[in-house]
Every structure is written in C-alpha cells, then in structure tokens.
C-alpha cells in the first residue's frame, strides 16, 4: 500500500508509551499541523519534492517537528534525487529504528528517539562514509540555523 497525505487512512504505530516524551493524542493534534500529525503520528509519507527542507543548505540542525529533538547535522545532508531530504548519518542517540512491512516487504523505519514520531526510512544506497540514506519526510522536521 502506498502511503500519502491525500486521503490515506492513518496507520496505528508502535506503543508510544515506550518513548521518553508521551502526550495524549489530543495534545499532539494541537501541537502539530495536520500534515505533521499524519506523518509523525500516523506514519504517512509526504509527496516527493514538496518539502521546503529539500532545498535547505544552510549550516544548522534538523530537529523533530513534534518535540524539537535534534536529529541531523546539516553537513550530513545530501541530494539523493529522491525528492525527500536525505542524510547519511543521524546525530548520536537521535533516532531509533524498527522494521515495517507496510508495503509487503521489510523496510527499516526511522523514528524520533524522544517522542517516537515517524520520520521516514533508512536505506543502504547512500554515500560514503556510511553508505546509508536516511530518507526523511520534511514535514516531520524543522530546521534550526546555526
């Protein structure tokens, strides 16, 4: 099943209580825009080439849009050509991963280590030095300039 913001149903996520920051669903809905909520709490995916963060090239830090938890340093961002902000390494302890089978095969989901919000997926076709591509939803993050 392809996920998108245009009318796709929300998909239940992992046990949210396992993360340091937990809030009632009503509070998440108040804090987040509908697009942020659908991605971070509902595991949806934004359409490619729609995020303003795709063209963000300043020095700074990409943080979780739900809780401002630092996720990626700007120097690890690269143009993957996929249409989503991509990074070759997260900050230490910034993200967690789990396996999802929502498209009928195993993928590695990436979530905020602080609130558990869905950020995107990681693939093994990235550049050196890690060879990884953290393919993130731009609406799931904010950019804080240095």
Buried (B, 14 or more C-beta within 10 A) or exposed (E): EEBEBEEBEEBEBBEBEEBEBEBEEEEBBEBBEEBBBBBBBBBBBBEEEBBEBBEBEEEBBBBBBBBEBBBBBBEBBEEBEBBBBBBBBBBEEBBBBEEBEEEEEEBBBBBBBBBBBBBBBBBEEBEEEBEBBBBBBBBBBBBEEE
